[in-house]
Amino acid sequence: MFELSVALKYLLPRRRQLSVSIISLISVGVISLVVWLILVFFSVTGGLEKIWVEKMISLTAPIRVTPKEAYYDSYYYKIDSIASESNYRPKSLSEKLKAKTADPYDPDVDEELPKDFPTPEEKDLAKLAYSALESLPGASAKPFEMTAATLKLNMTRGATKSTVSQSAYLGSFDKDNPLIRKNLLPLDEKDLANSKPFMRFQGGDLPKDPKLGEGILVPKSFHDAGVLVGDRGWIAYWAATVSTVQEMRQPVFVAGFYDPGIIPIGGKFILTSDELTSLIRSSHNQEDTLLSQGFNLRYDDLSKTDAYKAKLTDAYERAGIAPYFKVETYKEYDFTRDLIQQLQSEKNIFSLISAVIVIVACSNIISMLIILVNDKRLEIGILRSMGASSLSIAFIFGLAGTIMGLIGSLIGIIAAVLTLQNLGSLIHFISYIQGFQAFNPLFFGKDLPNQISVEALIFVSVMTIAISMLSGIIPAVKASRVKPSEILRSS
């Protein structure tokens, strides 16, 4: 291509056009530096944001469906406390899914319904809500339960005995939750010496023993307090009997530790079996905490969150169960909303700053091309006299600006990839120079993310090339207006 060959010829460094060559190299260098800086920054911060979000939802899910007050006031929920088939107690959502019928009431056996009792409904609310969740492609749904109790552990270390007592939240352990498995802490020598193999969690279901009770997973803060795998104790809760309310105890033992992330109640959140959580929760007034049960919807691609919520909301509206269930995404949880909004605001601000920096970096292209046009006036006149159109001349210099932006982008991308691949060594060197860790592992993890962000790569590449192309418009227009007769006459 004629225009491309001429543009490449003009961009090659030459002694006779030293000033143009220096400005050209500086322009490419500045663009490369800016692209490198933006890519590294957004790749690391984007990776950190993903890690923080994963930690925030490790005990919940990207989308959570919970019953509203209308659910607890409905005939569907209240009828279980009157029906003998339900043992005269309300059923959890998990039990509702397993129930053979939505209405267990038998007028021939059960007592007469009060006059102010809610009107019977033909819909099976729990199954309708769950079926809508299961219909979403690439996602998995599972009911969850939460409750509160007191955990007491006995720690025997040789001749020394001590106890740990903690008011805690109990949650159903989901063996299919990849984030929980990812956040499990490895066992150290003390854990192995203090426990037997059957007491250690090794994947799948939590271990159980007829004498020792059920295995539980506790937050890493317990390990920091001296608790080891194999320590035994019990979970205490209060339950109503025929004559009074008394304390009940369920024997448990520590089967492992996990990192709860940055969820506020994470340090007090104990993972137990579904059966134990349901048993303890059934002894409480379930309507007191609207978030004590619901459905978790998990999937890998968090970018589908808003689309999934829209589909769920629409499905619930069409099924007529929207008044009974609340659909929330991880962006709307009370403990994540402020942080997510802050991260998004900072991302938008940094994107705007990055755009301004790229514009400033590419502005050197205008200066370089204007100098190049003035330096090549004679050649432009010769090309015009040989039949080159003004459009071809303009295209040559516009193409030169685009090539500079493309070369600068490629150099910056290569430098960013190399930097990210050696990020650990770079951070270690910085930490060595300043005498302390550059990034606190508590907030940033043991290793910073070193995967290049595809989103940042597309953003900076498109923006740099586009601005470089626009930067070549002014010099290109100036070059196209050069009249060959005047140039040749003056020469």
Secondary structure, 3 states (H helix, E strand, C coil): CHHHHHHHHHHCCCCCCHHHHHHHHHHHHHHHHHHHHHHHHHHHHHHHHHHHHHHHCCCCCCEEEEECHHHHCCHHHHHHHCCHHHCCCCCCHHHHHHCCCCCCCCCCCCCCCCCCCCCCCCCCHHHHHHHHHHCCCCCEEEEEEEEEEEEEEEEEECCEEEEEEEEEEEEECCCCCHHHHHCECCCCHHHHHHCCHHHCCCCCCCCEECCCEEEEEEEHHHHHCCCCCCCEEEEEEEEECCCCEEEEEEEEEEEEEECCCCCCCHHHEEEECHHHHHHHHCCCCHHHCCCCEEEEEECCCHHHHHHHHHHHHHHHHHHCCHHHEEEEECCCCCCCHHHHHHHHHHHHHHHHHHHHHHHHHHHHHHHHHHHHHHHCHHHHHHHHHCCCCHHHHHHHHHHHHHHHHHHHHHHHHHHHHHHHHCHHHHHHHHHHHHCCCCCCHHHHCCCCCCCCCHHHHHHHHHHHHHHHHHHCHHHHHHHHCCCHHHHHHHC
